[in-house]
Amino acid sequence: MGRDFKLKMSKRFGEKVAIDEGFTELPVDPFVIAERHGIVVQAKPDTVTGVSGMLVRHGETFGILYATHVKSEGFQRFSVAHELGHYFLEGHPEHVLKENVHESRADFVSGDPFELEADHFAAGLLMPKKAFCREIGRNRDGLVGLKALAERCRASLTSTAIRYADLTDCPAAIVVSTGQMIDYCFMSEALKNVDDLAWIKKGTPLPNSCETRRFNASLENVQGGIDAKGDTNLAEWFGGRRSVEGSEEIVGLGGYGKTLTVLTFTLPDEE
């Protein structure tokens, strides 16, 4: 079974759990779901850093601890949903709780397959497809719309952006970068269907002339959560033979030390 298939199934199972728990509209409350399953959820002191959350087992009782040193409700809710992924997903409790305590790094920052599956579960749980697509239709594309979506879902901006790329009809891509290097990129289906494009891999340098490269040169931009915007071109990011104009919107992600870039393009009608 391929990794992409496992991630897709994890996301769908998260959606199923949300619907089974009666959440057909946004936001979905992971704290309520945990309580219904007898899972004790507690906040960690804000002086404790390093992990996003922990899943703990004592006998037949489970508990979740979530980080508060990141002052973001969306991140904290995503962290709880991530731990619920380890609780609900087949094979996860046996794998991650060998010592009865598991520490996580949620929000798509880990390359570990079990962590990624829990991240995708959390995205499906907090942003079920039907409800999320309704909200996409009520908001504009780009960074302003993403911020409105994140607020509606009460989810982190990063996870909301990735879910948006998964479900939007717009030719768009979400890029997360650190310094001058790309951590990862998610492309929408409309963009994937454009011929002759190169898919961006982890560790690829940012394009030399892109606005994100200039933005990341200032640590104040990144840590201060500053927004910026510039024009871009499809070929600049993805190569290919086509010159298609687009928008490059950027926001610093604060203490993470990372930057989120939203790329949107207007393709000719025949595309």
Disulfide bonds with the S-S distance in Angstrom:
none
